[in-house]
Amino acid sequence: MAGNTTMNVNENELVIKRIFDAPRELVFKAWTEPEHLNHWWAPQGFTMNSSKLDLVPDGVFHYSQRTPDGQVMWGKFVYREIVVPEKLVFINSFSDEEGNTTRAPFSPTWPLEILNILTLSEHHGKTTLLIQGGPLSASEEESKTFEAAREGVQQGFAETFDRLAHHLAKNWLC
């Protein structure tokens, strides 16, 4: 599955890099298989449930996350480009239970869509993950909201990637 998508994210682009002690194919599976995503794609203390995952261009990964106090939030990825095992391009947004795009439950000015470009490269059995992303077709107010949350978004990814590292170690590096 491959495509050649060129998408430009605006000046609010966020770039995060992380090295995992696992082969690239395994890290890619962790991003593309529900049985793995359910263990790490959520903030600490949240539980994750994959509702649907269709790993094709224009396919959807639809999921819910339950907060420690029982609130349920829905989200989705819409895949734009898939190059196994090195690249995923997807648009992430909040959704309702049916998969319709909705506003974030925590902010009426959070961007409706966030473009993410995930690349994986391997060197000596370790995988470097690079994720770049930012608001897509956002208003000025939405862009400002995203920029104001930059530090929190970075911290959220760091915690989520800690969960991914733990999941990889627990399941594949025994």
N, C-alpha and C positions, 0 to 999 in steps of 0.2 A: 504494500500500500504506500503510495508515494504521491506527492504533489509538489508543485513548485510555487508556493504562496509567498508573495511579498506583501507584507503589511507594515505600515509605519505606525508606531505608537507616538503619541504626542510628547511634548517636553517633560511630562510627568513620569516618564518611564522609570520603573523600578527594576534594578538588576541585583540578583542574589546568586551567589556561587557557593557550592558545598561539595566536598569530596566524601564519597562513601566507600567503605571497605568492602566492596562487592563488585562483581562483574556487571558490565553495562546491561547485558540481556536480563539479568535479575532485577536490576533497578527499573528497567523498562516495564517488566511484568508487574512490578509493584505499583506502577502508575496506570496500568491498563487492564488489570484483572480485579473484579469486584471482591473476590475472597481475600485479596491483599489490601486493597483500598480501605475496606471496612476496619482494618486494624490500625491505620495511621492517618488517614485524611480527615482529621478533625482536631480541634484544640484539645489540650490536656483536660481530662475529666468529662469530655463529651463522648457520646457513643454515635457510631456511624452506621448507616444502613444504605446499601446500594439498591436502588429500585430498578434501574435499567442501565445497561452499558452496551452501546452499539459502536464499536471501534472502527468506523469508516468515516471518510469525509462527509460532513453534514450529519453524522451520527451523534447521539446524545448519551452522556453519562448523567443520569438523574439520581439524586441521592438526598437523604435527610440526615440531619445531625440533631441529637437530643442533648440539651444542656443539662448540667448537673441538677438543676431545679425542675427538669421535666419539660421545658419548652422545646418545641420541634421547629427547626428551620429547614427549608428545602433549598437546594441549589442544583445547578446543572453546568456541565461543560458541553459546548457544541464544537465538535472537532472540525478543523479546517484543513489540517495537513497532518499526515501520519507517515513517518519514515522509520520503519522497524529496524533496529532498536535504538535509533539515534535522535529522533526529533518528534515532538508533538506540538502542534499549534492549535490552541483552543480558546474559545470565548467562555469565560466564567461569569455566571450571574446568579442572583437569587431567583427562586421560582416558587410557585405554589405546588400543591401535591400533584396536580395534573401536568406540571412541566411548563406552565406559562411563565414568562419572565415577569418578575415583580420587583418592587423597591426593597432595599435592604431593611430588615426589621429594626435596625438600630439608627438609621439616618435617612430622612427623606431626600437628602441631597447626595447620597452615595451614588456613583455612576452605575447605570443599569448594566453595562457590560464592561468587562475587563479582558483585554486581549493578553494571552500568555503564550510565550514562545519558550519551550523547554528543549534544551539540547543536552545530550549525554555523550561524553567521550571517555574512553577507557585507556588507562596507562598502567601497566604492571598489575592488573587485576583490581585496580581501584577505579571508581567512576566519578568523574567530575560532572556535576549537574549545574547547569546555568539556566536560570529562569529570568526572562525579561518580560516586562508587561506594564500595562497601564490602561487608563480609561480609553474606551473606544467611542468615538462620536459623542463625547461628553460636552455638556454645557460648561461655561466658565465657572459657575458655582460648583458643579460636580467635580471639575478638575481641582478647584481649590480645596474641596472636602477631601479628595484623595491625597493631595499633597500634604494637608494638615495631619493626615493619619499615617504618613510614611513610616515613622518610627514604630508605631504599633503594628503595621503590616509586616515590617521586617522582623519584629519580635515574634509575631504569630507564625511566620514561615520558619523561623529558627526553631520554635517549639515543635511545629509539625514535622520538620525535618529531623529533629531529635527522635520523634516517634518512628519515623521511617527508618532511621539508623538502627534503632532497637529492634524493629520488625525484621529488618534484613539480617541482623546478627542472630536473632532468635530462630528464624525460619530457614536460613540458607547457609549460614556460616558455622554450623555446629560441627 
